[in-house]
Amino acid sequence: MTSITPEFICEEILSQNYEISIHADDERINEQLIISQLEFVLTNCEIIEEYPNDPRGESCLVLGFTLENKPIHVVCGKNRSEHLILITVYTPEMPKWKDPYTRNRKD
């Protein structure tokens, strides 16, 4: 099983071998993102958190920026066919995020 890497994500996007969950599509619409913006973000992303032991399967949180420099987080996983699935999409904001890279933890 191939792990999820930025290269894998980019390859899946460019070859159109990915799916968007209903939840991620709803969130994409709420964030007023069009598919091409999401694809751009995912072809230029970096992994900021990895979830190798997620009970639903390996996944990760990636960060990318739109052409307008808006930060976007996408939780990515793999479907049963080992292709990319976008689980959720959102803009990292306070109170949950200090900045696009840093969670706002209350320690």
MMTF fields as JSON, N, C-alpha, C and O atoms, coordinates in Angstrom:
{
  "mmtfVersion": "1.0.0",
  "mmtfProducer": "UNKNOWN",
  "numBonds": 427,
  "numAtoms": 428,
  "numGroups": 107,
  "numChains": 1,
  "numModels": 1,
  "chainsPerModel": [1],
  "groupsPerChain": [107],
  "chainIdList": ["A"],
  "bondAtomList": [4, 2, 8, 6, 12, 10, 16, 14, 20, 18, 24, 22, 28, 26, 32, 30, 36, 34, 40, 38, 44, 42, 48, 46, 52, 50, 56, 54, 60, 58, 64, 62, 68, 66, 72, 70, 76, 74, 80, 78, 84, 82, 88, 86, 92, 90, 96, 94, 100, 98, 104, 102, 108, 106, 112, 110, 116, 114, 120, 118, 124, 122, 128, 126, 132, 130, 136, 134, 140, 138, 144, 142, 148, 146, 152, 150, 156, 154, 160, 158, 164, 162, 168, 166, 172, 170, 176, 174, 180, 178, 184, 182, 188, 186, 192, 190, 196, 194, 200, 198, 204, 202, 208, 206, 212, 210, 216, 214, 220, 218, 224, 222, 228, 226, 232, 230, 236, 234, 240, 238, 244, 242, 248, 246, 252, 250, 256, 254, 260, 258, 264, 262, 268, 266, 272, 270, 276, 274, 280, 278, 284, 282, 288, 286, 292, 290, 296, 294, 300, 298, 304, 302, 308, 306, 312, 310, 316, 314, 320, 318, 324, 322, 328, 326, 332, 330, 336, 334, 340, 338, 344, 342, 348, 346, 352, 350, 356, 354, 360, 358, 364, 362, 368, 366, 372, 370, 376, 374, 380, 378, 384, 382, 388, 386, 392, 390, 396, 394, 400, 398, 404, 402, 408, 406, 412, 410, 416, 414, 420, 418, 424, 422],
  "bondOrderList": [1, 1, 1, 1, 1, 1, 1, 1, 1, 1, 1, 1, 1, 1, 1, 1, 1, 1, 1, 1, 1, 1, 1, 1, 1, 1, 1, 1, 1, 1, 1, 1, 1, 1, 1, 1, 1, 1, 1, 1, 1, 1, 1, 1, 1, 1, 1, 1, 1, 1, 1, 1, 1, 1, 1, 1, 1, 1, 1, 1, 1, 1, 1, 1, 1, 1, 1, 1, 1, 1, 1, 1, 1, 1, 1, 1, 1, 1, 1, 1, 1, 1, 1, 1, 1, 1, 1, 1, 1, 1, 1, 1, 1, 1, 1, 1, 1, 1, 1, 1, 1, 1, 1, 1, 1, 1],
  "groupList": [{"groupName": "MET", "atomNameList": ["N", "CA", "C", "O"], "elementList": ["N", "C", "C", "O"], "formalChargeList": [0, 0, 0, 0], "bondAtomList": [1, 0, 2, 1, 3, 2], "bondOrderList": [1, 1, 2], "singleLetterCode": "M", "chemCompType": "L-PEPTIDE LINKING"}, {"groupName": "THR", "atomNameList": ["N", "CA", "C", "O"], "elementList": ["N", "C", "C", "O"], "formalChargeList": [0, 0, 0, 0], "bondAtomList": [1, 0, 2, 1, 3, 2], "bondOrderList": [1, 1, 2], "singleLetterCode": "T", "chemCompType": "L-PEPTIDE LINKING"}, {"groupName": "SER", "atomNameList": ["N", "CA", "C", "O"], "elementList": ["N", "C", "C", "O"], "formalChargeList": [0, 0, 0, 0], "bondAtomList": [1, 0, 2, 1, 3, 2], "bondOrderList": [1, 1, 2], "singleLetterCode": "S", "chemCompType": "L-PEPTIDE LINKING"}, {"groupName": "ILE", "atomNameList": ["N", "CA", "C", "O"], "elementList": ["N", "C", "C", "O"], "formalChargeList": [0, 0, 0, 0], "bondAtomList": [1, 0, 2, 1, 3, 2], "bondOrderList": [1, 1, 2], "singleLetterCode": "I", "chemCompType": "L-PEPTIDE LINKING"}, {"groupName": "PRO", "atomNameList": ["N", "CA", "C", "O"], "elementList": ["N", "C", "C", "O"], "formalChargeList": [0, 0, 0, 0], "bondAtomList": [1, 0, 2, 1, 3, 2], "bondOrderList": [1, 1, 2], "singleLetterCode": "P", "chemCompType": "L-PEPTIDE LINKING"}, {"groupName": "GLU", "atomNameList": ["N", "CA", "C", "O"], "elementList": ["N", "C", "C", "O"], "formalChargeList": [0, 0, 0, 0], "bondAtomList": [1, 0, 2, 1, 3, 2], "bondOrderList": [1, 1, 2], "singleLetterCode": "E", "chemCompType": "L-PEPTIDE LINKING"}, {"groupName": "PHE", "atomNameList": ["N", "CA", "C", "O"], "elementList": ["N", "C", "C", "O"], "formalChargeList": [0, 0, 0, 0], "bondAtomList": [1, 0, 2, 1, 3, 2], "bondOrderList": [1, 1, 2], "singleLetterCode": "F", "chemCompType": "L-PEPTIDE LINKING"}, {"groupName": "CYS", "atomNameList": ["N", "CA", "C", "O"], "elementList": ["N", "C", "C", "O"], "formalChargeList": [0, 0, 0, 0], "bondAtomList": [1, 0, 2, 1, 3, 2], "bondOrderList": [1, 1, 2], "singleLetterCode": "C", "chemCompType": "L-PEPTIDE LINKING"}, {"groupName": "LEU", "atomNameList": ["N", "CA", "C", "O"], "elementList": ["N", "C", "C", "O"], "formalChargeList": [0, 0, 0, 0], "bondAtomList": [1, 0, 2, 1, 3, 2], "bondOrderList": [1, 1, 2], "singleLetterCode": "L", "chemCompType": "L-PEPTIDE LINKING"}, {"groupName": "GLN", "atomNameList": ["N", "CA", "C", "O"], "elementList": ["N", "C", "C", "O"], "formalChargeList": [0, 0, 0, 0], "bondAtomList": [1, 0, 2, 1, 3, 2], "bondOrderList": [1, 1, 2], "singleLetterCode": "Q", "chemCompType": "L-PEPTIDE LINKING"}, {"groupName": "ASN", "atomNameList": ["N", "CA", "C", "O"], "elementList": ["N", "C", "C", "O"], "formalChargeList": [0, 0, 0, 0], "bondAtomList": [1, 0, 2, 1, 3, 2], "bondOrderList": [1, 1, 2], "singleLetterCode": "N", "chemCompType": "L-PEPTIDE LINKING"}, {"groupName": "TYR", "atomNameList": ["N", "CA", "C", "O"], "elementList": ["N", "C", "C", "O"], "formalChargeList": [0, 0, 0, 0], "bondAtomList": [1, 0, 2, 1, 3, 2], "bondOrderList": [1, 1, 2], "singleLetterCode": "Y", "chemCompType": "L-PEPTIDE LINKING"}, {"groupName": "HIS", "atomNameList": ["N", "CA", "C", "O"], "elementList": ["N", "C", "C", "O"], "formalChargeList": [0, 0, 0, 0], "bondAtomList": [1, 0, 2, 1, 3, 2], "bondOrderList": [1, 1, 2], "singleLetterCode": "H", "chemCompType": "L-PEPTIDE LINKING"}, {"groupName": "ALA", "atomNameList": ["N", "CA", "C", "O"], "elementList": ["N", "C", "C", "O"], "formalChargeList": [0, 0, 0, 0], "bondAtomList": [1, 0, 2, 1, 3, 2], "bondOrderList": [1, 1, 2], "singleLetterCode": "A", "chemCompType": "L-PEPTIDE LINKING"}, {"groupName": "ASP", "atomNameList": ["N", "CA", "C", "O"], "elementList": ["N", "C", "C", "O"], "formalChargeList": [0, 0, 0, 0], "bondAtomList": [1, 0, 2, 1, 3, 2], "bondOrderList": [1, 1, 2], "singleLetterCode": "D", "chemCompType": "L-PEPTIDE LINKING"}, {"groupName": "ARG", "atomNameList": ["N", "CA", "C", "O"], "elementList": ["N", "C", "C", "O"], "formalChargeList": [0, 0, 0, 0], "bondAtomList": [1, 0, 2, 1, 3, 2], "bondOrderList": [1, 1, 2], "singleLetterCode": "R", "chemCompType": "L-PEPTIDE LINKING"}, {"groupName": "VAL", "atomNameList": ["N", "CA", "C", "O"], "elementList": ["N", "C", "C", "O"], "formalChargeList": [0, 0, 0, 0], "bondAtomList": [1, 0, 2, 1, 3, 2], "bondOrderList": [1, 1, 2], "singleLetterCode": "V", "chemCompType": "L-PEPTIDE LINKING"}, {"groupName": "GLY", "atomNameList": ["N", "CA", "C", "O"], "elementList": ["N", "C", "C", "O"], "formalChargeList": [0, 0, 0, 0], "bondAtomList": [1, 0, 2, 1, 3, 2], "bondOrderList": [1, 1, 2], "singleLetterCode": "G", "chemCompType": "PEPTIDE LINKING"}, {"groupName": "LYS", "atomNameList": ["N", "CA", "C", "O"], "elementList": ["N", "C", "C", "O"], "formalChargeList": [0, 0, 0, 0], "bondAtomList": [1, 0, 2, 1, 3, 2], "bondOrderList": [1, 1, 2], "singleLetterCode": "K", "chemCompType": "L-PEPTIDE LINKING"}, {"groupName": "TRP", "atomNameList": ["N", "CA", "C", "O"], "elementList": ["N", "C", "C", "O"], "formalChargeList": [0, 0, 0, 0], "bondAtomList": [1, 0, 2, 1, 3, 2], "bondOrderList": [1, 1, 2], "singleLetterCode": "W", "chemCompType": "L-PEPTIDE LINKING"}],
  "groupTypeList": [0, 1, 2, 3, 1, 4, 5, 6, 3, 7, 5, 5, 3, 8, 2, 9, 10, 11, 5, 3, 2, 3, 12, 13, 14, 14, 5, 15, 3, 10, 5, 9, 8, 3, 3, 2, 9, 8, 5, 6, 16, 8, 1, 10, 7, 5, 3, 3, 5, 5, 11, 4, 10, 14, 4, 15, 17, 5, 2, 7, 8, 16, 8, 17, 6, 1, 8, 5, 10, 18, 4, 3, 12, 16, 16, 7, 17, 18, 10, 15, 2, 5, 12, 8, 3, 8, 3, 1, 16, 11, 1, 4, 5, 0, 4, 18, 19, 18, 14, 4, 11, 1, 15, 10, 15, 18, 14],
  "groupIdList": [1, 2, 3, 4, 5, 6, 7, 8, 9, 10, 11, 12, 13, 14, 15, 16, 17, 18, 19, 20, 21, 22, 23, 24, 25, 26, 27, 28, 29, 30, 31, 32, 33, 34, 35, 36, 37, 38, 39, 40, 41, 42, 43, 44, 45, 46, 47, 48, 49, 50, 51, 52, 53, 54, 55, 56, 57, 58, 59, 60, 61, 62, 63, 64, 65, 66, 67, 68, 69, 70, 71, 72, 73, 74, 75, 76, 77, 78, 79, 80, 81, 82, 83, 84, 85, 86, 87, 88, 89, 90, 91, 92, 93, 94, 95, 96, 97, 98, 99, 100, 101, 102, 103, 104, 105, 106, 107],
  "secStructList": [7, 7, 7, 7, 7, 2, 2, 2, 2, 2, 2, 2, 2, 2, 6, 6, 7, 3, 3, 3, 7, 2, 2, 2, 2, 2, 2, 2, 2, 2, 6, 6, 7, 7, 2, 2, 2, 2, 2, 2, 2, 2, 2, 6, 7, 3, 3, 3, 3, 3, 3, 6, 6, 7, 6, 6, 7, 7, 3, 3, 3, 3, 3, 3, 3, 7, 6, 6, 7, 7, 3, 3, 3, 3, 3, 3, 3, 3, 7, 6, 6, 1, 7, 3, 3, 3, 3, 3, 3, 3, 7, 7, 7, 6, 6, 6, 3, 3, 3, 6, 6, 3, 3, 7, 7, 7, 7],
  "xCoordList": [0.835, 0.0, 0.874, 1.746, 0.629, 1.396, 0.917, -0.285, 1.865, 1.426, 1.082, 1.453, 0.374, -0.066, 1.066, 1.533, 1.496, 2.564, 2.052, 1.064, 2.717, 2.32, 2.403, 1.591, 3.388, 3.544, 2.363, 1.843, 1.942, 0.778, -0.461, -1.216, -0.666, -1.83, -1.813, -2.823, -0.68, -0.554, -0.834, -1.568, -0.25, -0.442, -1.919, -2.435, -2.582, -3.997, -4.859, -5.8, -4.534, -5.29, -5.071, -6.029, -3.809, -3.51, -4.093, -4.461, -4.181, -4.748, -6.256, -6.878, -6.841, -8.28, -8.722, -9.838, -7.834, -8.137, -8.442, -7.81, -9.387, -9.737, -11.244, -11.955, -11.712, -13.118, -13.229, -12.327, -14.354, -14.631, -15.805, -16.865, -15.618, -16.732, -17.846, -17.611, -19.04, -20.175, -19.871, -20.156, -19.292, -18.945, -17.939, -18.121, -16.879, -15.864, -16.464, -16.112, -17.365, -17.971, -18.86, -18.867, -19.608, -20.417, -19.533, -19.845, -18.427, -17.502, -16.859, -16.683, -16.506, -15.929, -16.897, -16.494, -18.163, -19.181, -19.318, -19.411, -19.332, -19.402, -18.22, -18.36, -17.058, -15.844, -15.765, -14.815, -16.771, -16.832, -15.617, -15.043, -15.243, -14.138, -14.701, -15.634, -14.126, -14.501, -13.494, -12.398, -13.889, -13.058, -11.642, -10.674, -11.511, -10.172, -9.293, -8.08, -9.874, -9.089, -8.61, -7.454, -9.508, -9.146, -8.05, -7.102, -8.185, -7.156, -5.82, -4.778, -5.834, -4.594, -3.945, -2.742, -4.745, -4.254, -3.572, -2.501, -4.198, -3.698, -2.515, -1.827, -2.264, -1.064, 0.143, 1.254, -0.07, 1.017, 0.884, 0.963, 0.682, 0.385, 1.537, 2.472, 1.436, 2.368, 1.568, 0.531, 2.083, 1.426, 1.847, 3.038, 0.854, 1.195, 0.844, 1.355, -0.016, -0.314, -0.59, -1.218, -0.107, -0.363, -1.174, -0.96, -2.107, -2.963, -2.861, -3.809, -1.711, -1.513, -2.408, -2.676, -2.872, -3.663, -5.143, -5.848, -5.62, -7.049, -7.844, -7.547, -8.856, -9.641, -10.312, -10.61, -10.548, -11.163, -10.133, -10.487, -8.868, -7.786, -6.833, -7.188, -5.62, -4.584, -5.092, -5.74, -4.792, -5.158, -4.153, -3.279, -4.289, -3.388, -4.076, -5.039, -3.556, -4.023, -2.992, -1.81, -3.447, -2.536, -2.924, -4.08, -1.935, -2.122, -1.668, -0.609, -2.482, -2.118, -2.722, -3.543, -2.312, -2.781, -3.375, -2.84, -4.492, -5.096, -4.216, -3.265, -4.536, -3.804, -3.91, -3.029, -5.0, -5.203, -4.508, -4.674, -3.728, -2.956, -3.831, -3.425, -5.02, -5.896, -5.482, -5.419, -5.196, -4.81, -6.026, -7.118, -5.815, -6.866, -6.303, -5.215, -7.07, -6.738, -7.627, -8.814, -7.042, -7.795, -7.34, -6.142, -8.295, -7.955, -8.089, -9.147, -6.983, -6.906, -6.747, -6.066, -7.374, -7.22, -7.211, -7.042, -7.398, -7.493, -8.808, -9.273, -9.399, -10.619, -10.252, -9.072, -11.242, -10.975, -10.13, -9.458, -10.167, -9.382, -7.979, -7.235, -7.63, -6.306, -6.131, -5.003, -7.229, -7.152, -7.44, -7.993, -7.065, -7.224, -8.696, -9.508, -9.022, -10.352, -10.169, -9.367, -10.92, -10.897, -12.002, -13.182, -11.605, -12.532, -13.207, -14.415, -12.44, -13.008, -12.109, -10.931, -12.688, -12.008, -12.436, -13.623, -11.475, -11.848, -10.714, -9.572, -11.064, -10.07, -9.636, -10.478, -8.324, -7.867, -8.012, -7.424, -8.812, -9.073, -9.099, -9.213, -8.99, -9.211, -10.668, -11.495, -11.039, -10.194, -9.41, -8.533, -9.693, -9.038, -7.58, -6.746, -7.271, -5.922, -5.359, -6.028, -4.11, -3.412, -3.008, -3.141, -2.511, -2.104, -2.275, -2.621, -2.047, -2.315, -1.536, -1.923, -0.455, 0.395, 0.221, 0.634, -0.38, -0.352, -1.743, -2.526, -2.035, -3.294, -3.243, -2.173, -4.369, -4.469, -4.836, -5.994, -3.835, -4.073, -4.141, -3.402, -5.038, -5.154, -4.476, -5.128, -3.154, -2.366, -2.259, -1.638],
  "yCoordList": [-1.191, 0.0, 1.247, 1.413, 2.098, 3.33, 4.346, 4.531, 5.0, 6.029, 7.299, 7.468, 8.17, 9.416, 10.43, 10.754, 10.92, 11.921, 13.089, 12.942, 14.24, 15.344, 14.944, 15.382, 14.113, 13.664, 12.797, 12.941, 11.886, 11.027, 11.902, 11.697, 12.877, 13.762, 14.504, 14.543, 15.082, 15.834, 14.93, 15.311, 13.739, 12.784, 12.405, 12.352, 12.147, 11.767, 12.913, 12.687, 14.138, 15.304, 15.492, 15.656, 15.468, 15.702, 14.622, 14.904, 13.383, 12.297, 12.134, 11.229, 13.03, 13.0, 11.671, 11.208, 11.059, 9.806, 10.072, 9.492, 10.93, 11.25, 11.408, 11.569, 11.359, 11.637, 12.622, 12.754, 13.302, 14.262, 13.716, 13.439, 13.561, 13.091, 14.134, 15.303, 13.703, 14.641, 15.749, 16.92, 15.371, 16.359, 17.373, 18.58, 16.887, 17.8, 18.71, 19.887, 18.173, 18.999, 20.077, 21.219, 19.711, 20.709, 21.804, 22.99, 21.399, 22.374, 23.238, 24.441, 22.635, 23.386, 24.487, 25.627, 24.133, 25.108, 26.197, 27.379, 25.805, 26.787, 27.743, 28.92, 27.238, 28.068, 28.865, 29.615, 28.691, 29.369, 29.066, 29.951, 27.778, 27.323, 26.56, 25.769, 26.807, 26.008, 24.857, 24.907, 23.832, 22.629, 22.962, 22.412, 23.851, 24.172, 24.808, 24.597, 25.577, 26.148, 25.036, 25.021, 24.106, 22.991, 22.143, 21.725, 21.898, 21.137, 21.868, 21.238, 23.186, 23.973, 23.839, 23.601, 23.992, 23.875, 22.511, 22.428, 21.456, 20.1, 19.718, 18.741, 20.454, 20.163, 20.92, 20.752, 21.748, 22.535, 22.508, 23.551, 21.321, 21.254, 20.649, 20.073, 20.799, 20.123, 19.478, 19.985, 18.342, 17.632, 18.285, 18.44, 18.671, 19.285, 18.384, 18.594, 17.389, 16.393, 15.061, 15.011, 13.978, 12.642, 11.841, 11.937, 11.052, 10.213, 8.764, 8.244, 8.104, 6.749, 5.702, 4.666, 5.95, 4.939, 5.278, 4.753, 6.143, 6.48, 5.205, 4.478, 4.921, 3.69, 3.584, 2.482, 4.714, 4.695, 4.498, 4.382, 4.46, 4.322, 5.49, 6.565, 5.266, 6.3, 7.58, 7.544, 8.71, 10.004, 11.047, 10.765, 12.249, 13.331, 14.669, 14.769, 15.681, 17.049, 17.774, 17.815, 18.345, 19.092, 20.556, 20.923, 21.369, 22.809, 23.223, 22.814, 24.034, 24.631, 26.024, 26.399, 26.775, 28.145, 28.334, 27.837, 29.065, 29.399, 30.424, 30.945, 30.706, 31.747, 33.096, 33.945, 33.288, 34.53, 34.49, 35.391, 33.431, 33.219, 32.937, 33.208, 32.398, 32.001, 30.596, 29.686, 30.399, 29.068, 28.137, 28.535, 26.905, 25.896, 24.61, 24.16, 24.03, 22.709, 21.676, 21.913, 20.526, 19.398, 18.149, 17.881, 17.376, 16.073, 15.084, 14.958, 14.387, 13.46, 12.037, 11.792, 11.117, 9.7, 8.929, 9.499, 7.609, 6.755, 6.003, 5.608, 5.81, 5.014, 3.533, 3.184, 2.68, 1.235, 0.864, -0.168, 1.707, 1.466, 2.071, 2.093, 2.56, 3.169, 4.503, 4.944, 5.141, 6.467, 7.513, 7.207, 8.73, 9.842, 10.14, 10.161, 10.369, 10.876, 12.1, 12.097, 13.137, 14.362, 14.232, 14.149, 14.214, 13.932, 15.2, 15.212, 16.254, 17.555, 18.662, 18.45, 19.846, 21.028, 22.207, 22.368, 23.034, 24.225, 25.23, 24.919, 26.448, 27.508, 27.498, 27.606, 27.369, 27.382, 28.779, 29.747, 28.86, 30.158, 30.022, 28.922, 31.16, 31.205, 30.846, 31.175, 30.213, 29.927, 28.625, 28.374, 27.788, 26.485, 26.576, 25.776, 27.538, 27.668, 29.053, 30.056, 29.113, 30.392, 30.959, 32.156, 30.069, 30.41, 29.132, 28.094, 29.171, 27.98, 26.729, 25.617, 26.9, 25.767, 25.317, 24.211, 26.15, 25.927, 25.87, 26.815, 24.732, 24.613, 25.536, 25.772, 26.046, 26.913, 26.032, 25.961, 25.372, 24.443, 25.215, 26.174, 24.771, 25.38, 24.456, 23.64, 24.592, 23.735, 24.371, 23.804],
  "zCoordList": [0.0, 0.0, 0.0, 0.853, -0.95, -1.075, -0.044, 0.148, 0.614, 1.561, 0.79, -0.371, 1.462, 0.838, 0.933, 2.025, -0.199, -0.285, -1.137, -1.857, -1.058, -1.944, -3.426, -4.24, -3.758, -5.145, -5.571, -6.678, -4.675, -4.953, -5.165, -6.116, -4.276, -4.367, -5.708, -6.411, -6.056, -7.305, -8.507, -9.42, -8.502, -9.596, -9.76, -10.876, -8.644, -8.682, -9.216, -9.977, -8.813, -9.288, -10.787, -11.543, -11.213, -12.629, -13.534, -14.674, -13.037, -13.848, -13.626, -14.182, -12.797, -12.504, -11.884, -12.123, -11.082, -10.38, -8.919, -8.036, -8.661, -7.284, -7.163, -8.155, -5.921, -5.672, -4.52, -3.692, -4.494, -3.434, -2.638, -3.198, -1.334, -0.504, -0.531, -0.838, -0.211, -0.157, 0.852, 0.601, 1.992, 3.019, 2.466, 2.631, 1.811, 1.271, 0.203, 0.12, -0.61, -1.647, -1.027, -1.485, 0.015, 0.725, 1.308, 1.198, 1.927, 2.525, 1.446, 1.638, 0.311, -0.813, -1.246, -1.477, -1.35, -1.754, -0.686, -1.017, 0.594, 1.691, 1.674, 2.008, 1.285, 1.231, -0.08, -0.303, -0.936, -2.236, -3.11, -3.744, -3.121, -3.967, -5.155, -5.02, -6.305, -7.466, -7.589, -7.031, -8.326, -8.435, -8.908, -8.383, -9.888, -10.401, -9.322, -9.322, -8.41, -7.298, -6.38, -5.956, -6.078, -5.216, -5.869, -5.204, -7.149, -7.867, -7.841, -7.663, -8.014, -7.959, -6.59, -6.485, -5.544, -4.168, -3.972, -3.371, -4.48, -4.244, -5.121, -4.825, -6.181, -6.978, -6.449, -6.95, -5.445, -4.835, -3.316, -2.667, -2.747, -1.311, -0.521, -1.078, 0.791, 1.689, 2.808, 3.235, 3.272, 4.361, 5.671, 5.94, 6.492, 7.781, 8.962, 10.062, 8.76, 9.796, 9.108, 8.05, 9.726, 9.191, 10.2, 11.409, 9.683, 10.519, 10.032, 9.443, 10.273, 9.735, 10.376, 9.767, 11.583, 12.292, 12.38, 13.242, 11.503, 11.497, 11.239, 10.291, 12.071, 11.897, 10.524, 10.062, 9.879, 8.537, 7.439, 6.266, 7.811, 6.836, 6.932, 7.414, 6.47, 6.5, 5.849, 4.803, 6.483, 5.915, 6.379, 7.199, 5.844, 6.23, 5.983, 5.222, 6.646, 6.465, 5.614, 5.954, 4.505, 3.65, 3.622, 3.83, 3.36, 3.233, 1.849, 1.373, 1.217, -0.054, -0.121, 0.717, -1.113, -1.265, -2.657, -3.648, -2.715, -4.005, -4.715, -4.132, -5.964, -6.701, -6.0, -6.135, -5.245, -4.49, -3.128, -2.306, -2.903, -1.673, -0.45, 0.679, -0.671, 0.432, 0.882, 0.055, 2.182, 2.655, 2.695, 3.102, 2.267, 2.276, 2.877, 2.516, 3.802, 4.353, 3.69, 3.467, 3.377, 2.833, 3.559, 3.646, 4.087, 4.639, 3.483, 2.867, 3.209, 2.082, 2.592, 3.588, 1.908, 2.2, 0.899, -0.179, 1.016, -0.168, -0.112, 0.957, -1.283, -1.339, -1.491, -1.485, -1.624, -1.724, -2.937, -2.942, -3.962, -5.177, -5.082, -6.062, -3.889, -3.651, -4.376, -4.597, -4.744, -5.337, -4.273, -3.216, -4.561, -3.637, -3.388, -4.314, -2.128, -1.775, -0.889, 0.046, -1.197, -0.401, 0.633, 0.293, 1.901, 2.997, 3.501, 3.739, 3.661, 4.033, 3.518, 3.231, 3.408, 2.882, 3.747, 4.032, 4.17, 4.942, 4.947, 4.61, 5.341, 5.518, 6.982, 7.873, 7.246, 8.644, 9.248, 8.766, 10.315, 10.936, 12.452, 12.993, 13.122, 14.568, 14.816, 13.966, 15.885, 17.042, 16.922, 17.748, 15.926, 15.853, 15.392, 15.818, 14.532, 13.958, 14.226, 13.98, 14.737, 14.925, 13.574, 13.316, 12.714, 11.354, 10.529, 11.094, 9.218, 8.415, 8.822, 8.464, 9.559, 9.944, 11.395, 11.744, 12.245, 13.691, 14.311, 14.21, 14.96, 15.706, 16.913, 17.474, 17.304, 18.477, 19.67, 20.08, 20.207, 21.335, 22.636, 22.861, 23.474, 24.804, 25.804, 26.455, 25.918, 26.832, 28.193, 29.093]
}
